[in-house]
Amino acid sequence: MSDDPDLTRLRLDAERGSPQALYHLATALVTRQRLDEACLLHRRAAEAGLANAQIEYARMLMYGVGTQADPEHAVEWLLRAESAGSPIAGYFLALIALGGSALPHDGRSNERLLAAIQADYPPALRAAAIHFGRRANERDQTVCLQLLERGAGRGDIVAARLLAERLARGEGCPAQPRAAQEILQQLAAHGVTRLPASTPPPPAMAAAIAPGTLALEEALQPVAVTPLASAPRVACVDGLMSADECRLLIASAQPSLQRSQTINPDTGLPVPHAQRTSSDSAFDPIIEDIALRVVQLRMAHAAGVALPQAEHLTVLRYAPGEEYRPHRDYRPPGSLERDRPEAGNRLRTVCVYLNAVEAGGETEFPVAAVRVAPLPGRAVIFDNLHADGRPDPDSLHAGLPVLRGEKWLATLWLRERPYRLF
């Protein structure tokens, strides 16, 4: 394959050995999916001391892009970049620590996120805004809005969408329809539509946190779980997600929605099926930021399972008439063999409703005679396996047809043992 003129120029620059030139060439190769070569070049620039290259090489090690996944080695490179003064490296160290395996989840995560906020790093601004937005305190609500404004000003489309909804609905401030409309018009010019209505009840906070204090460990606070059935075990948690978190998940999923698939029990491969007519987006871990990771941490913790046991988060959209007919979430043997069998089967499922559904869209458990209404922010948690690990056929459940409007749902499947590396 011959290089295009831009790549040829970058190669000539890189031949002089400049770390910055190596970094630019590696970045260009990533966009062209030439990942192995890009990884080697990022490593060369990283070894020469370039902090940006150290971060990118670490991220490739984190996710196994162009190389074998090696989170521990990734942490070492991020620590080198952080010690050289990079707050963005600290941001990724905080992200890793939320999993609690490759790094301990401790107070350093809050300090690192704060440093990235002070550096105006957009993902950090967004994560902190959503964090403060969960609290009813007026000061925290003001901080949330200020951070969303800073993020939007730095070109963060998701922050702009969240800000527009808050201004339009008067969340954390008096309603400002004109300001909201200006943002929505700017977004529409780039093909970005308005988010669906999502107004969950205020999340319950188990422990008081001083206003203006970053405390990512809030995601690990106990929640009020309401049992709905014991055989199979089904429970729900109201207000698990805030309005900002629900909107974050919808906004993050919209660009990559595709027709949902089911697992063929004979081949173990995913295929389209009339049983499931929704669209969905499974988040690739490489696009995860702290805001998305905190949401998943909260979901896993509510289910009593460690985050590394979670598969990739999936967000689904059901249009009018769409449904997921009765099915079970545990995976057939052929499917498990192709997807980290060492993690075991799907022990538990957590689903969170993300928007207000006009009519229909309930989750039904026919054996337990339970039907859960889709309220924004509400989570339904259920077991797929018996206590001894055998699949539980009584875990049969269905997403009933949406009668009016649309339904957005976030699903996290939790395995018996660790599925993720961090």
Salt bridges, closest charged atoms under 4 A:
ASP3 OD2 - ARG11 NE 2.33
ASP3 OD1 - ARG34 NH1 3.11
ASP4 OD2 - ARG32 NE 2.97
ASP13 OD2 - ARG9 NH1 3.96
ASP13 OD1 - ARG16 NH1 3.07
GLU37 OE2 - ARG11 NH1 2.67
GLU37 OE1 - ARG34 NH2 3.92
GLU47 OE2 - ARG43 NE 2.88
GLU56 OE1 - ARG59 NH1 3.51
ASP70 OD2 - HIS73 ND1 3.92
GLU82 OE2 - ARG108 NH2 3.81
GLU82 OE2 - ARG112 NE 2.87
GLU111 OE1 - ARG108 NE 3.25
ASP120 OD1 - ARG150 NH2 2.54
ASP140 OD2 - ARG135 NH1 3.48
ASP156 OD2 - ARG126 NE 2.83
GLU165 OE1 - ARG169 NE 3.09
GLU165 OE2 - ARG194 NE 3.01
GLU171 OE1 - ARG247 NH1 2.83
GLU218 OE1 - HIS131 ND1 3.91
GLU218 OE2 - ARG135 NE 2.99
ASP238 OD1 - ARG378 NE 2.50
ASP244 OD2 - ARG166 NH2 2.84
GLU245 OE1 - ARG134 NH1 2.66
GLU245 OE2 - ARG298 NH1 2.44
ASP280 OD2 - ARG276 NH2 3.83
GLU288 OE1 - ARG293 NH1 3.14
GLU288 OE2 - ARG420 NH1 3.17
ASP289 OD2 - ARG126 NH1 2.28
GLU311 OE1 - ARG331 NH1 3.81
GLU311 OE2 - ARG346 NE 2.89
GLU311 OE2 - ARG415 NE 2.70
GLU323 OE2 - ARG325 NE 3.48
ASP329 OD1 - HIS327 NE2 3.52
ASP329 OD1 - HIS397 NE2 3.19
ASP339 OD2 - ARG331 NH1 2.83
ASP339 OD2 - ARG415 NH2 3.14
GLU358 OE1 - ARG404 NE 3.97
GLU364 OE2 - ARG371 NH2 2.80
ASP383 OD1 - ARG233 NH1 3.51
ASP383 OD1 - ARG348 NE 2.49
ASP388 OD2 - ARG390 NE 2.71
ASP392 OD1 - HIS386 NE2 3.59
GLU406 OE1 - ARG317 NE 2.74
